[in-house]
């Protein structure tokens, strides 16, 4: 079977599973809601970063993106669904490539729309506080934020394929992001700059003084994602359905 019909089948699965559509809706809702709240909050921080404040909703929104990627893969593991899929598409690598593509495209489109709306809503609340943002910085934030959300969804998809469990993937990733990066991160030194979430979120900042820049940070996240997808592809090809 060629790639196109496999991709169409995987896209049909994504589009018709309510839980996956709900996860994408949650990406939009959580990100824009938290950005709107941040936009109307007052701050006296001398290091106030209006771009990061406007896009701060990406941090909680990524939890929904991770859930989308993990559930899109783990949904195949229930009720012998993976066996039926491999019976229809014996080329496991082709199926996994189609699955990844079917996850990446809607995640990117929703991520870009979400980042744009979050920026517009938060800027309305920030008012003059955001007047110093340039068009280039805002464009970088929107494109980078949408790309980051897509990469985190794919990172979760790769881990779900490796672990063969959406629950295990969420149990690993969500505490990692919420605890390791934000609680332990500041005390652990510059090594945490290279964690997938910390590196990718540099692109959301107007100014950045760390080891990585906006695009090099996204590149680090992309490398983490590529490693997870390669591990997931290995698991799909080598392990029993």
N, C-alpha and C positions, 0 to 999 in steps of 0.2 A: 504494500500500500504506500502511495506517495505521501509526502509531508502535508500537502494542502488538506486532504480529507481528514487526516488525523487532527490537524489544527482546528478544523471546523468542529469536529466532535468534542474536542477539549473545551473550545469556546462555548459550545452548547451546554456543557456541564457547568461551567462557571456561571453562565447567564441564567440557568434554570434552578440552581440551588439557592434557596432563600437565605440560608445562613451566610453564603459568600456575598450576595448582594447586600445583605445587612451589614457585613463587615466593612464593605466599601462605603456604605452610607455612614457608618460610624467614624470612618476616617475623616470624612468631610465634616460631620457634625461636631465631633470632639475637637478637631483642630480649630475650626472657626469659632466655636463657643469659647474655648480657652483664650484664643487670641483676642476676641472681643472683650472678655473680662480684663485681660492684661492691658488693653488699649484704654480703658476708662479708669484704671487704677493709678493712683498718684505715687510718685517716687521722688526721693531726694538724693538718690545715689549719684555721686559725681561721675561714676563710670557708666552712666545710663546709656544703653545701646538701643536706639529706637527700632532698628531693623530686627534685632533679636527679640525685642519686646513684642513687635507686631507679629512675628512668626513663632512665638513661644508655644503656640498651640500644637506645633509639630511634635513636641516631646510627648504629650499624651496621645496625640493622633497616631503615633508610630505603633502604639500597642494594638490598635485596630488593624493597622497594616500588617503587623506580624501575625495577628490572628487570621487574617485573610490568606496569607501565604501558607501558613501551617495547615489550615482547614482545607484549602484547595487540594493539597496532596493527601492529607489523612483521610479525606472523604473516599478515596479510592480503596482504602484498606478495610472498609466495613462490608460485611455480608459477601465476601468473596469477590468484590468488585474488581480488584486488581487482576485476578485470574481471568475474568471475562475480558478485561481490557487487553491483556497479553494474548488471549486467544484471538482477538480481532486484529491486534497489532503486534505480531511476534518480534518486530524490531524494537527492542526495549529502549535503546538510545534515541530512536526517532520519536517514540511516545514521550519520553521525558523532555526532549527538546520542545515538543509541541505543548506539553503541560507548562513548561517554564515560560514559553512565549505567551500562552493564554493567561498566565498570571501577570506577566510583566506589562503588557499593553494596557489593560484596564487600570492596573495600579499606577502606572505613569500618568495616564490621562486624568484619573481622579486626583492624583497627587498634585499635578500642575494646577488644576481647577481649584483645588482646596487651598493651596498656597496663595494663589491670586486673590481669592475671596477673603481669606484670612488677613492678608495684607491690607486690602481695601477697607475691611471692617475695622481693623485695629487702627489704621491711620486716621479714620474718621474720629475715633475716640482720642487719639494722641494729640490731634490738632497741631499746634505750632511746635510741639516737641519733636514731631517727625519731619519738620520742614527742611532739615538739613540733608535728608536722604536724596541721593542722586538717582536718576533713572537707571543708570548702570547697576547701582547697588540693589535697587528694588528688583530689577530683572534677574540679577544673580540670585537673590533670595528666593524668588518664585521658582526659577528653573532648578536651582540647587535643592530647594525644599521638596519639589515634586520628585526629583531624581532620588533623593535620599529615602523618601517613603517607598518608592519602588524597590530600591536596593534592600531595604529592611524586609519587605514582603518576600523577596527572592531568597534572602538569607534564611528566613524561617522555612521557606519551601524546601531548600536544600537540606536543612537539618531534619525536617519532618521525613524526607525521603531516607535519610541516613538512619534515624532513630525508629522509623516505622510507627510513629505515634505523634499525633498532634498535641495530646496532653503533655507528653514528655517534652516536646519542643517548647510549648508555652511555659511549662514549669521551669525550664532552664533559662529561656531568654528573658522573660519578664522580670524575675528577680535579679538577673544579671544587669539589666538596664536600670532598674529602679534602685538597686542596692549598691552594686559594685561601682558603677559610674558616678552616682551622685552622692553616695555616703562615703565610700572608701576612696573614690577617685582623687579628690583633692589632697588626700594624705599620702597617696602612693607615688606621687611625683610624675615626671613627664611620660613615663611608660603608659599611663592611661590615655595620653593623647592619641595613641594608636589603637585604642579599642574601637570597634566598628561604629558605635553610636557617637562617641565623643569626637572621633575624627570627622564623621560625616556632617555633624552639626556646626562645624566651623563655618560652613558656607552660609549659615543663617545670621552671622554676625556682621555688623558694619565694620568693626575694627577687630583685629586679631593679632595677638602677640605671642602665640604659642609656637610650637615646633612646625606645625603644618599650616598651610594656607587653605583658602576655600576649596580650590579644585584638587590640590594634593590630598586634602582630607577626604574628599569624596572618592578619590582614587584608592585610598586605603580601605574605605568601606567597600568599594567595588572588589578589591582583592579578597577581603573576608567573604564576600558574597560568592565570588568565583570559587573559592576553596570549598565553601559549603555545598555549592551546586555540583562540583566535581566529586565530592564525597557522596552526595546523594545519587549521582549518576552511577558511581561504582556500586553502591548498594543495590540500585535497581537492576543493574546488569548481572550481578554476581549472586544475589541472594534469591531464595525461593519466594514465589508469590504467596 
